[in-house]
Amino acid sequence: MTRINFIYFLLSTLALTSCKKFLEVEPRASISDDQTIFDKTSAQTALNGVYSSLGSGGYYGTTFQSIGYLSGDNIQWTGSQSQVQEFINHNVSSGNATISGAWIAIYQTISRANNVIARVPDVNDATFTQAQKNQIIGEAYFIRGLAYFDLARTWGGAPIITTPTQSPADNRGLGRRPVAEVYAQALSDLNAAEPLLPETTDRYRATRKTVYALKARYYLYNKDWAQAEAFATRLITDNNYSLLKPYSAFFAGNARGTQESVFEIFYSATETNAHRNQWQPQENGGTRQWAPNDAFVALVNNPLVGGNRNVLVARDIQGRWYGNLYYRSPATDPSFVIRIAELYLIRAEARAEQGSAAQLLAARADLDAVRSRAGLGVTPALTKAEVLLAIENERRIEFALEPHRWFDLVRTGRAAAVFNITDPNKLILPVPQDQILIDPSLLPNNPGY
């Protein structure tokens, strides 16, 4: 039985053993991830392990993000593995190894967060203040909330596990909870995190501001436009965040942790980000297995559409286009989880959906802020329908190499038309078959699988 195939074995193993590597989070030092929590140091170590799982190759390191890239309409697959082409064809099988890897990585992250949330409150250490405990617990709640949010938007219904895993049998038979309950769990975790965290600015660790940002995204997905607008506004009006000019300023020249960033994952020379090798061509030491497709290349190089965002693509010595958001050597590129540009476009969409003349005007102003940063003029969109379509198109270019496009079009009900998907069941991915073999309570699978 292997780690990659069996989530329940994996979770029990994680509860009883230590992880062999740690994702360095600037400016804190790298230390091993020991699952036993008995004092201040081991509590911080365990939290570091939660961040390590979040940034792992199966989650925001590569695999989960690839679902968002490959299912959209900006990226082509240049390799030969049929399982990857399934995403581009929107016909993913339950035996697909990519969805299994992402599912396992997300539940690994949840398992580690559960351990921190359950154990840290009872730690007896005179040097460990209540404020320090609260911050560690709050960060774990935030990451668990993000994990459940990602489960809900990708698979719909999923098991909800909120206690530490002690044995392989602990989580069998739980079954899947409806998608509304999975989203509710995500919001519950964000609500729990918010009062525990300081209202400080940290690009690499969860703070109360990071919670506000993810709540804005949560409410957008759940069509609570007023709340989405309100939480996005908290970040937009905070002087610690801004749209940097030109567009490339948040990532070019080895930039990291800029004012553009709300939450990004830090990688080091010893803990690299596998994104880079997938995008870069062979001459730069990569494989270029993910590449911008012809349609996106045309859009981003159109000065009236892409503006200065054409820095996202470049040509190799063979004249082939490749994505250039992830380019560093060694591959220390951050994974950008939330940027301030997203908050502007969340607020624009939420305002447009509310639909009054004043709100449409305000929505256009938010959209134009993002366009201005890209070197574009004001939007010609005027009506509600025109503004919403303009926001959709702007998000396609702004986040072209970040995993938003697929999820955006699914949540707005536009995926079937844009991607020419005739089977609406394909808008939600199947539960991995290897997980069902271990725990039949995960049945029935999503319709159509």
DAJOLIN-V926872 format. One record per run of one state. SS is the DSSP state (helix for helix, strand for strand, loop for the rest). FROM is the first residue (numbers start at 1). TO is the last residue. If there is no record, write none. Layout:
SS:FROM:TO
SS:FROM:TO
This chain:
loop:1:6
helix:7:16
loop:17:18
strand:19:19
loop:20:32
strand:33:33
loop:34:39
helix:40:54
loop:55:56
helix:57:61
loop:62:62
helix:63:70
loop:71:74
strand:75:77
loop:78:81
helix:82:89
loop:90:96
helix:97:122
loop:123:129
helix:130:155
loop:156:157
strand:158:158
loop:159:176
strand:177:177
loop:178:178
helix:179:196
loop:197:207
helix:208:221
loop:222:224
helix:225:236
loop:237:246
helix:247:250
loop:251:251
helix:252:254
loop:255:260
strand:261:265
loop:266:274
helix:275:279
loop:280:281
helix:282:284
loop:285:289
strand:290:292
loop:293:293
helix:294:300
loop:301:306
helix:307:312
strand:313:315
loop:316:320
strand:321:323
loop:324:334
strand:335:339
helix:340:354
loop:355:356
helix:357:373
loop:374:383
helix:384:398
loop:399:404
helix:405:411
loop:412:414
helix:415:419
loop:420:423
helix:424:427
loop:428:432
helix:433:438
loop:439:439
helix:440:442
loop:443:449
